[in-house]
Amino acid sequence: MDVLQFLNIPSLLLAFSFLIVLLTFLFNYSSRKRKLKLPPSPPKLPVVGNLHQLGNQPHLSLRSLAQKYGPIIYLQLGEIPTVVVSSARVAKEVLKTHDLALSSRPQIFSAKHLFYNCTDVVFSPYGAYWRHIRKICILELLSAKRVQSFSHAREEEVARLARRVAESYPGTTNLSKLLGLYANDILCRVAFGRDFSGGGEYDQHDFQKMLEEYQELLGGFSIGDFFPSMEFLHTLTGMKSRLQDTFGRFDKLFDQILTEHLNPKREKEEHKDLVDVLLEIQKEETADMPLTMDNVKAIILDMFAAGTDTTFITLDWGMTELLMNPKVLKKAQAEVRGVVGEKRVVLEGDLHQLDYLKAVIKEIFRLHPPAPVLVPRESMEDVTIDGYDILAKTRIFVNAWAIGRDPESWENPEKFEPERFMGSTIDFKGQDFELLPFGAGRRGCPAVTFSTASIELALAQLLHSFDWELPAGTAADDLDMTEVFGITMHRIANLIVIARPWFP
């Protein structure tokens, strides 16, 4: 058949041929899909898929679905194929067995806007750049030696927290606000070389509002994130304008901090702060992997927001649980006072003797992990998890909140009972998948040591220095335990208490 004859073939025949090819393709695709063994899935709606089943508190909705369909479920969230894991056994497959294949991050709209196009440690996709900055964090910023070098700052800030609490007696204390100040002060001292509360800058910058916006915006369950082809949804929902406002405020703050650090006349403390270290690395970087100033800001935001959040949320939930469980409070207090004795100040050297206090902190992490649903991962290749086929580009959620309350792993899972950890080897550092407040594997939080040091010392000092009770007319059952869901999760209500100084 020559070219002229080919061009004279009736258009109907061409259309028919095209239809055959298309139907063959669709049949093969459909057959492949049928051959896939996907995890159990609840019924879907057109277009939105399972989005309507998430509700306002996804960690609770996802646990309810897991109780019905099993520890690994498949959801179609808008355009995004999603797998949710809710048991320690399956989490181990995700975070250990297939850690590398599942080590990337989905490009979440809010993270791209807040973290300078996802150039931070938490949200950066897997690759050479992420490996480079993670190495900087582990070796230079958050090593055990570096964390230890800031012990003086922690002890000074804990002493300031105790003074602030004492000043409010005999009146009531808004303990949540003071714990927020402490968490922010310790982070700012260590990261930026100074605090922002002394001169009223904490309120001037409205740090609390900035951090609350950060938590909510990065929750990972914004409607627009599940329809990447319809970016206009972020404008319709108001998400884009909120992101631009919050980003602008953080960026302005970081510009101020970097200007201060680049001033040659600036007085430096004995120990370099984390921004000093980052700027030194940036200056010495080799040409093949240079850090831009925006990269530095992205890493600073990780430290500022995540560092403040984890400490504040854990201490706030912890003191709430202790006031609701007076026997545990008395037992923890007796241990601290037995070890520290008549000294007014708890030193970091005392902490290794406080076994029950460490069990209390593990129990806080179990019931109230700072990040209820771990930052989502994204599969880079096809894998098999628990016998099910998980395709590349699937979003993976690990419900750490549900895992901490799973009756398969825990006896009396809803009860605050630190005794369960006495004599137990279970820890929260990423090796035991029943307890995942910091995640695990390559994408686990590198700040575990830093966060733990800030939490242990503060909680020990508060238990040592004060006797605690709720205001007259307030019973433990009256406390509002409602959670505000976001990338991290705090209580909606402030904790108001009476703190009676133990020392005369």
Secondary structure as GFF3:
##gff-version 3
##sequence-region A 1 504
A	DSSP	alpha_helix	3	7	.	.	.	ID=ss1
A	DSSP	alpha_helix	11	35	.	.	.	ID=ss2
A	DSSP	three_ten_helix	51	53	.	.	.	ID=ss3
A	DSSP	alpha_helix	58	69	.	.	.	ID=ss4
A	DSSP	beta_strand	72	77	.	.	.	ID=ss5
A	DSSP	beta_strand	80	85	.	.	.	ID=ss6
A	DSSP	alpha_helix	88	92	.	.	.	ID=ss7
A	DSSP	pi_helix	93	97	.	.	.	ID=ss8
A	DSSP	alpha_helix	109	114	.	.	.	ID=ss9
A	DSSP	alpha_helix	128	136	.	.	.	ID=ss10
A	DSSP	pi_helix	137	141	.	.	.	ID=ss11
A	DSSP	alpha_helix	144	149	.	.	.	ID=ss12
A	DSSP	alpha_helix	151	167	.	.	.	ID=ss13
A	DSSP	beta_strand	173	174	.	.	.	ID=ss14
A	DSSP	alpha_helix	175	192	.	.	.	ID=ss15
A	DSSP	alpha_helix	201	205	.	.	.	ID=ss16
A	DSSP	alpha_helix	207	217	.	.	.	ID=ss17
A	DSSP	three_ten_helix	223	226	.	.	.	ID=ss18
A	DSSP	alpha_helix	232	236	.	.	.	ID=ss19
A	DSSP	alpha_helix	239	262	.	.	.	ID=ss20
A	DSSP	alpha_helix	274	284	.	.	.	ID=ss21
A	DSSP	alpha_helix	293	301	.	.	.	ID=ss22
A	DSSP	pi_helix	302	306	.	.	.	ID=ss23
A	DSSP	alpha_helix	307	324	.	.	.	ID=ss24
A	DSSP	alpha_helix	326	340	.	.	.	ID=ss25
A	DSSP	three_ten_helix	348	353	.	.	.	ID=ss26
A	DSSP	alpha_helix	355	367	.	.	.	ID=ss27
A	DSSP	beta_strand	377	378	.	.	.	ID=ss28
A	DSSP	beta_strand	383	385	.	.	.	ID=ss29
A	DSSP	beta_strand	388	390	.	.	.	ID=ss30
A	DSSP	beta_strand	395	398	.	.	.	ID=ss31
A	DSSP	alpha_helix	400	404	.	.	.	ID=ss32
A	DSSP	three_ten_helix	418	421	.	.	.	ID=ss33
A	DSSP	three_ten_helix	441	443	.	.	.	ID=ss34
A	DSSP	alpha_helix	448	465	.	.	.	ID=ss35
A	DSSP	beta_strand	466	469	.	.	.	ID=ss36
A	DSSP	three_ten_helix	476	478	.	.	.	ID=ss37
A	DSSP	beta_strand	483	484	.	.	.	ID=ss38
A	DSSP	beta_strand	490	491	.	.	.	ID=ss39
A	DSSP	beta_strand	496	501	.	.	.	ID=ss40
###
